[in-house]
Amino acid sequence: MIEVADTGPGIPASERTRVFDPFYRPEGSSGNGSGLGLAIARDAASRLGGSVILQDRPEGTGLVFRYRQRRADAN
């Protein structure tokens, strides 16, 4: 598992499914970007048998991006 926590403004829970859609950017979002990063990350994770989720940080503002990948069986 890989986790990345940020201290940005976060993403409302109601938007967290939509931010994985290609080219989607929440209303009023600032900064540069085309809205492809999370779509690409989720697609790549899915193709590898992994998953990507977003959660609120336990303390403060921001989000936790969590990538989880199944371990390959050692033979």
N, C-alpha and C positions, 0 to 999 in steps of 0.2 A: 504494500500500500504506500502511496505517496500522497502527502497532504501539503497544500500550500494555503496559508492563512494570510489574508490581507487586512488592512485597516481602512479601506476605502468606504464609500457611502453604502455599500451593500446592494443587494437586489431584493425587492419585495418578494415574499414567498409566492404571491400570485403571479409573478413574472418568471419564476425559476424554470418552469418547463419550456416556456417560449424562447428563452435566451439560447437554447440549443438548436433553434430553427435557423437555417442559413439566412444571413443578411438581416436578422432581427436585432434591433437595438431598442431598449426600453425608452419610452417617451421621456425627454428631458435629459438623456444621458450626455455626458460631456466627454471630451477627448476625441482622439482620432480612432479610426477603426471602421471596418466594414461589416462587423457582426458575423464573421466566419470562424473565429478562433474556437469557440466552444462547440460549434457544430462539427468542426474537423476533429477536435479532441474526442468527442463522444463517438463519432463514426470510427475513428481509429481504435478506440478502446473496445468497441463492440466487435470489430473484425478480429481482434486478438482475444476475444472471450473475456474482456474486462468490463468495468463499469466506471462511470463518472457521475458524481453527485455534487451538489452545492448545498451547504448548510450554513446557518448563522454561526458566527464565532461565539463561543461560550461566554466571553466577556468583551465588552467594547463593541465598536462598529466593525463592519466588514463581513467577509465570508470565508468559509473554508471550502476549497476545491479539493475533492478527494478522488483519487484514481486507484482503483483496486483491480488487481490482476491475479488470476489463479496461477499457482505455481505448476510448472510442467512436472509430471511424474519423472523421477530419476530412474533410469533403467540401466 
